């Protein structure tokens, strides 16, 4: 029972981790909290549903949508946020709020309010493991989710550590002005972060669609939990985003299984608040040092 709860918690946490990765990647480079992140992914999930309705398989639809989502992320950053950069940070935040509402309204107008469905990317009987530890059930969808989380994490790590684009993203996140003086184009780097972050959000939406269905509000909960996971892990740490999401998912499911399913979100957030009171920068975040 405990192991099954743990695996279910890790599966739920993997969704939170992937969401947090996209949010943190954009925030780390731009310093901007994208409140439209979930609805951008939702819109791409509707587009995936459209491809499936046209006769494409789930995998083919996802492969088609990922580059479209990257282009969508680029267009949002390039044509709605970058022109406002010279004004104020607050104006850019307001634009993301506006984009959130615009995308929700567009989705309703184009596809209606009825829930849509996307088939699971992988189907089949679950794997059942028996031993002295009891019976453990592993769903194929969970294994796929863990594999994608691992693959995305490794790819982003390799991108940031060993490629010129990744080094440029790290440089801009540290000091945009200094990076520009070294010949790095900050605008291009910011666009890359939005493209990758939006693509990761799209993967979350498509993976979650068989469970939540495709609707204008499908990503609200995942976005809130992704923000929470990012805060828990540390907003300046991609490793923290992964660990924060997995930790949040496990805490939620253990509380739901052993204490109260109705109070699992409340109690899990209470535990996280307690952790942050002890370590405000999050589990893996770096403490900000100010010169006085």
N, C-alpha and C positions, 0 to 999 in steps of 0.2 A: 504493500500500500504506500509506504513512504517513498520507495524508489519510483513508483509510477507518478506520485505527486511531484517528485523532484524532476522527472523527465518532462512532465507536462509544464512545470514551471519554467524549465529551460527552453521549451518550445515557445511558450508565450514570451519569455524574455528575449528570445532571438528576434521576434518582431520588434520589440522595444529597442533592441540594440541596433538593428538596421536603420530604424527611424532616427535614432539618436546620432548615428554615424553621418547621415545626410545633413542633419541640423547642425552638428558640430563642425563639419567640414566647411559649410558656408560661413558659419559664425567665426571660425578660426581665422579665415582669410579676410573676411569683410568686416567683422565686428558687428554684423547686423543679424538680429533675430528675425527669421523669415516666418511670419505668422500665416502665410499662405502656403506653407510647405505641404501640409496635408491635402489641401484642396487642389494643388497642382498635381499631386499624385493621383487623387480621385479622378480628375479630368482625364488623365492618361489611362486609368482603369476603364473608364467608359469607352475610350478609344479602342482599348484591347477588346472589350466586349463587342464593339462594332466589327472588328476584324474577325472575331469568332463567329458572329452572326453571318458574316459573308462567306463562311466555310473554311476559314483557316483554323488549324489546330491551336491549342493553347500555347504550345511552345513557339510555333511559328508567329502567332500574334504577339507574344512577348518580345521575340527577336525583332519584329518590325517596329514595335512601340519604343523600345529603349533608345535608338538613335533619334526618334521623333521627340522623346521626352528631353533628351539632351539639348536638342535644338530649341525646344520650348523654354528650357531653363536659360539658355543663352539670350533668347529674345526678351524674356522678362527682365533680365539684368541689364541688357544693353539699351533697351528702348524705354524702360519705365523707371529704373532705379539709378542708372549712371547719370542721366541728365540732372537728377536731384542731388547728386553727391555734393555739389558745391554749396548747397543751401544748408540743411540741417539733418542730423541723424533722425530726429523725430519725424520729419517729413517723409523719410524713406520708410519708417515703420508704419506710418499711416497708409502709404501706398500698398504695403503688403496686406494690411487689413482690408483695404478697398479691393485688392485683387482676390482675396479670400471670398468676399461677397459676390464679386463679379463672376467668378468661376462657378460658385454654387448656383447662381441664377442662370448662367449659360447652360449648365448641365441639366437643370430642370426644364429649360425651354427646349433643348435639343432632344433629350432622351426621356423626358417626363419624370414623374415622381414614383413610378412603379419600380420595385427592386429588380435588378438584372442579375444574371448568374454567369459566372465563368467556370468551366470545369477545372478540377484540380490538375495541376501539372503532372502529377504522378499518382496513379491509382494502384490498387492491389491489396491483398490481405496483409495485415500487420505482421511483424515478426514477434514471436512469443518466445521469451527466454525463461527457462525453468531451472532452478537450482536451490541451494540452501538459503539464498536470499529471498526466495519466493518466486512469484511470477511477474515478469516485467514485459510490458507490451510496448513495442516500438512501431509507431505508424510510419509508413513510407514518406508521407508528407513532412513529418518531423525530421526524418533523416535528410530529406532534401533541403529543408530549412536550415539545419545545422551546417550542411555542406555549403550552401550559398553564403551563409554568414561567415564561415571560415574563408571561403574563396574571396568574398568582397574585402574582408579585413586584410588578407594577405596581399591582394592586388593593390589596395590603397597604401599599405605599408611599403611595398616595393616601389610604387609610384612616387611617394614622398621621399623615400630614402635614396633611390638609385637612378632617378631620371632628372633631366634638366627641368622639366615642367614641375616636378615635385619639389625640387630644390628652390625653384622660383616661388612656388606657393608657400613654402616654409619661410623664405626670406620676406615676402610681403606680409605674412602673418606676424612676423617679429617687428618689422619696421618698414612701412610702405615707402617712406621718403628715402631711406637709405638704400632700399632695393632699387628704387628708380634711378638713383645716382650711380648704381652699379650696372645700369643698362637693362634692367628688367622692366617690362611693360606691365604695370599693375592692373590696368584694365583687362588685358588678356588673361592674366592670372585669375582675376575675380570671375571672369566668364567661365574659365575652366572649372572653378569650384562650384559654380551654379550648375553647370552641365552635369558634372559627376554627382552632385548632391541630389539633383532632380531625378536622375536615372536611378539612384538607389531608392528614393522614395517610391518611384514607379514599381520597382520590384516588390517592395513591401505591399503596395496596394493590390497588385495582381496575385501575390501569394495569399493575401488575406481575404480576397474576394470570395472564394468558395465558402468561407465561414461567415463572413459579415454581409455578403452580397454586395453588389455594386449599387451605391446610392449616394446622394449628395452629401450625406453626413458620415460616410463609411470610415473616414480617416480621422475624425475628431478625437476619438479615444486614443488611437495609436499616436497621434501627434502630442496629446497631453502627456501620455506615458513616455514618449520619446524625450520630451522636454525634461520630465522628471528624471529619467535615466541619465540624461546629459548633466543635469545639476548634481546628481548623486556621484557620477563618475568624475566630474570635472569638465567644465565647458571648453577647456583648452587641451583636452586629451582625447584622442580617438580610441586609445586603449580603454580609457575611462568610460567612453560611450558604450563599448562592448560589455565591459564588466558591470557597469551600472544597469544596463538593460537586463542582463541575465540575473543579476542580484534582485532587481525589482520583480521580475517574473517569478522567481523562486519564492520570495517572501510572500507575494500575493497568493500563490497557490497553496503554500503551507498554511497560511492563515485561513484561507477559504476552506481547506480540508479539515483542519483541526480546531478552529475557533468559530468563525462565522463567515459564510459566503457573502452575506449582505454587507459585512463590515470589512471585507478584505482590503478594499481600496483605501478606506479611511485609516485602518490600522497600519497598513504598509506605508502610507504616506507619513503617518505619525512616527514610525520607526526611522524613516529617512530624515525627517526634520530633526529628530534626536541626534542622528549621525552627523548632520550638517552643523548642529550646534557645537559639536566637538571638533569637527574639521570642516570649516566653512567652504574651503576651496574644493571640496569633494574628495573622493577616495584617491584619485590619481592626478588631480589638478595641482598646479604649482602655485605656491603662495606668492601673491603680488607684493613686490617690495617697492615702497615709495620713498623718495628722498625728501627729507623735511629740513 
